[in-house]
Amino acid sequence: MMPPRKKPVRRKKVAPSSVGLTPAQTKDAVSPDLDALSRQVEGDGGVVLARYNDPFGGRPLLLAGLPVDRVEPTPYQRDPSDTHVKRLMAVIEKIGRFLDPIVAVREVAFKILALNTEKAHNLREKSLETIRMARALAKSADGSEDSFAFEFEQPAYLTLGVCYEERPRLSGGAYQSILRRIDEFLSDPISKAVKERERRGKKILKLDDAVGAVVEKLKKRGLTSPYLKPFVVARVNYTRFSKATSFDYDETLDKIISSAQKFNVDRVKQDDVVKVGGAAPEED
């Protein structure tokens, strides 16, 4: 005889609930640090409008009015769009109010990439912000580059940031796949690491020169496609077929650059380029 089937046990669904403080717990924040910050606000010519505990993390915060000349944006964020700024100014003037308070912080300026979730940065923006951040930290911090891994997110952003500074129209997305395999955060002090990033960036630009030369030759042969550059990079990037988990940066790039310089365009057909397909590399 077959044993009787066990009756399935149905678990009760747990109703979702809010996380953090209750509304009552957010008021009347008390903290020596907050007292010190209040004095700083008043010393800058501002006024404290309210004290409260952050509803999520419980950190005591101030709602303050500050003189505009005592507030400045961090340089580690997306460059403003003139069109967007003008449109925003026109709306503010029309309705006579601006309802979005500005978050002013002293100690978390270098967390800006992690905090900015309003709009996804493109590769150029993120890379430029990251290298700017590294340069600022090199003047004021003693830590190693890898100790700022959270702030920088990816080592490739640092190297590409150097490249974008020199070549704003760089198709960085074509090289990000290579850098993800061969680049890593450095254990050097941040000031020394910035100089190494500049050296690494120059090598990527050397590769870009070699790839650009191949692309021009392909165009002269009548091949036209927005995927020519990623096509060439894919052909010379041997790391995409490798099972290795680590690569020497210079050795790998030297091999890839050499392959690009020896690229035989006569063997390429239009169908080969079409097969690349997919999305175009992230541009600027």
C-alpha positions in Angstrom: 0.0 0.0 0.0 1.1 3.5 -0.7 1.6 5.6 2.4 -1.0 8.4 2.8 0.0 11.7 1.5 0.8 14.4 4.0 -1.5 17.3 4.0 0.5 20.3 2.8 1.1 22.9 5.4 0.2 26.4 4.2 2.1 29.2 5.7 0.3 32.4 6.6 1.4 35.4 4.6 3.0 38.0 6.7 1.5 41.4 6.1 4.1 44.0 5.0 4.9 46.6 7.6 6.9 49.8 7.7 10.6 49.9 8.7 12.1 52.5 11.0 10.8 54.9 13.5 7.2 55.8 14.2 6.1 59.4 13.5 6.2 60.2 17.2 9.8 58.9 17.5 11.1 61.3 14.8 10.5 64.4 16.8 12.6 66.1 19.5 16.0 64.8 18.4 18.6 65.2 21.1 22.4 64.9 20.3 25.6 66.7 21.3 26.6 66.4 17.6 23.4 68.1 16.7 24.0 70.9 19.2 27.4 71.4 17.6 25.9 71.4 14.1 23.3 73.9 15.2 26.0 76.3 16.4 27.7 75.9 13.0 24.5 76.7 11.2 24.0 79.8 13.2 27.7 80.8 12.8 27.2 80.6 9.1 24.3 83.1 9.3 21.6 80.4 9.1 18.7 79.4 11.4 17.6 76.0 12.7 14.0 75.4 11.7 13.5 72.0 13.3 15.3 69.0 14.8 14.2 65.5 14.0 15.4 61.9 13.8 15.7 60.3 10.4 12.7 58.0 10.0 14.8 55.2 8.5 18.2 55.2 10.2 17.3 57.2 13.3 20.1 59.7 12.8 19.4 63.1 14.3 19.1 65.8 11.6 18.4 69.5 11.3 16.0 71.3 9.0 17.7 74.6 8.5 17.6 77.8 6.5 21.1 78.6 5.1 22.4 81.7 3.2 22.9 80.7 -0.4 26.5 81.8 -0.4 27.3 79.3 2.3 26.0 76.3 0.2 27.8 74.9 -2.8 27.2 71.7 -4.9 29.8 68.9 -4.7 31.9 68.7 -7.8 31.4 64.9 -7.8 28.1 64.8 -9.6 26.6 65.2 -13.0 27.4 68.4 -14.8 24.2 70.5 -14.9 22.2 70.8 -18.1 21.7 74.4 -19.1 18.3 73.5 -20.7 17.1 71.8 -17.5 18.3 74.6 -15.3 16.5 77.2 -17.3 13.3 75.2 -17.4 13.5 74.7 -13.6 14.1 78.4 -13.0 11.1 79.3 -15.2 8.8 77.0 -13.3 10.0 78.2 -9.9 9.4 81.9 -10.9 5.9 81.0 -12.2 4.6 79.2 -9.2 6.6 81.4 -6.7 7.9 78.5 -4.6 10.4 75.6 -4.6 9.1 72.7 -2.7 12.2 70.3 -3.0 14.5 71.0 0.0 18.3 70.7 -0.7 20.1 68.0 1.3 23.2 69.8 2.7 25.8 67.5 4.2 29.4 67.9 5.3 30.6 64.4 5.8 29.1 62.3 3.0 30.0 64.3 -0.1 32.1 61.3 -1.4 29.1 59.0 -1.1 27.3 61.0 -3.8 27.4 58.3 -6.5 25.8 55.8 -4.1 23.2 58.4 -3.0 22.2 59.7 -6.4 19.4 57.4 -7.6 17.3 60.0 -9.4 18.6 59.3 -12.8 21.1 56.7 -13.9 24.5 58.2 -14.8 25.9 57.3 -18.2 29.4 55.9 -18.3 31.0 59.2 -19.1 29.3 61.0 -16.3 30.1 58.3 -13.7 33.7 58.0 -14.8 34.4 61.7 -14.7 32.8 62.1 -11.3 34.8 59.2 -9.9 38.2 60.5 -11.1 37.3 64.0 -9.8 36.5 62.4 -6.5 39.8 60.5 -6.4 41.8 63.7 -7.2 40.0 65.5 -4.3 40.7 62.6 -1.9 44.3 62.5 -2.9 44.7 66.0 -1.5 42.9 65.4 1.8 42.9 61.6 2.6 45.6 59.2 3.7 43.8 55.9 2.8 44.6 53.6 -0.1 42.5 53.5 -3.2 40.9 50.2 -2.4 39.7 51.6 1.0 37.4 53.8 -1.1 36.0 51.0 -3.2 32.4 51.8 -2.0 32.7 55.4 -3.1 34.3 54.5 -6.5 32.2 51.4 -7.2 34.3 50.1 -10.1 38.1 50.5 -10.8 37.2 50.9 -14.5 35.5 54.2 -13.7 38.8 55.7 -12.5 40.7 54.6 -15.5 38.0 55.7 -18.0 37.6 59.0 -16.1 41.2 59.9 -17.0 40.5 58.9 -20.6 37.3 61.1 -20.8 39.2 64.1 -19.4 41.6 63.9 -22.3 39.1 62.6 -24.9 35.5 63.7 -24.1 34.1 61.8 -27.1 35.7 58.5 -26.3 33.5 55.5 -26.8 34.3 54.2 -23.3 31.7 51.5 -23.4 33.7 49.6 -26.0 36.6 49.2 -23.5 34.6 48.7 -20.3 34.3 45.0 -21.0 38.1 44.7 -21.1 38.7 46.8 -18.0 36.2 44.7 -16.0 38.4 41.8 -16.5 41.9 43.3 -16.1 41.4 46.4 -13.9 41.3 46.3 -10.1 41.4 48.7 -7.1 44.9 49.5 -6.0 46.4 49.1 -2.6 48.6 52.2 -3.2 47.9 55.5 -1.3 45.2 57.4 -3.1 47.6 60.1 -4.2 50.0 57.6 -5.8 47.0 55.6 -7.2 45.8 58.7 -9.1 49.1 58.9 -11.0 48.8 55.2 -11.8 45.3 55.8 -13.1 46.7 58.4 -15.4 49.3 56.0 -16.8 46.6 53.3 -17.2 44.3 55.7 -19.0 47.0 56.6 -21.5 47.3 52.9 -22.4 43.5 52.7 -23.1 43.8 55.8 -25.3 46.7 54.1 -27.2 44.3 51.2 -27.8 41.6 53.6 -28.9 44.0 55.1 -31.4 44.7 51.6 -32.8 41.1 50.7 -32.9 40.1 54.0 -34.5 42.7 53.4 -37.3 41.1 50.0 -38.0 37.6 51.5 -38.1 38.7 54.1 -40.7 40.1 51.3 -42.9 36.9 49.4 -42.6 34.9 52.4 -43.6 37.1 53.0 -46.7 36.3 49.4 -47.7 32.6 50.4 -47.6 31.6 48.9 -44.3 29.1 51.0 -42.4 27.7 50.2 -39.0 27.4 51.9 -35.6 29.0 48.7 -34.3 32.3 48.9 -36.0 34.3 50.0 -33.0 32.8 47.3 -30.6 33.2 44.8 -33.4 37.0 45.5 -33.7 37.4 45.5 -29.9 35.6 42.2 -29.6 37.9 40.7 -32.3 41.1 41.8 -30.5 39.9 41.2 -26.9 41.2 37.7 -26.2 40.2 37.9 -22.5 36.5 37.2 -23.4 37.5 33.7 -24.3 39.8 33.2 -21.3 38.9 31.3 -18.2 41.6 33.0 -16.2 40.3 34.9 -13.2 43.2 37.5 -13.1 45.2 39.3 -15.7 48.2 41.6 -15.6 47.0 45.0 -16.8 50.0 46.0 -18.9 50.7 42.6 -20.4 47.1 42.1 -21.4 46.6 45.6 -23.0 49.9 45.3 -24.8 48.7 42.1 -26.5 45.4 43.6 -27.3 47.0 46.8 -28.7 49.3 44.7 -30.8 46.4 42.7 -32.2 44.6 45.9 -33.1 47.7 47.3 -34.9 48.0 44.0 -36.9 44.3 43.8 -37.7 43.7 42.5 -41.2 40.7 44.4 -42.5 40.7 42.4 -45.8 39.2 39.4 -44.0 36.2 41.3 -42.6 32.8 41.1 -44.4 29.7 43.2 -43.8 27.9 40.1 -42.5 30.6 39.8 -39.8 29.8 43.2 -38.5 26.0 42.7 -38.7 26.3 39.6 -36.5 27.6 41.8 -33.6 24.1 43.2 -33.3 22.7 43.9 -29.8 22.7 47.3 -28.3 25.1 50.0 -29.3 27.8 50.7 -26.8 27.0 53.3 -24.2 27.9 56.7 -25.5 28.1 60.2 -24.1 
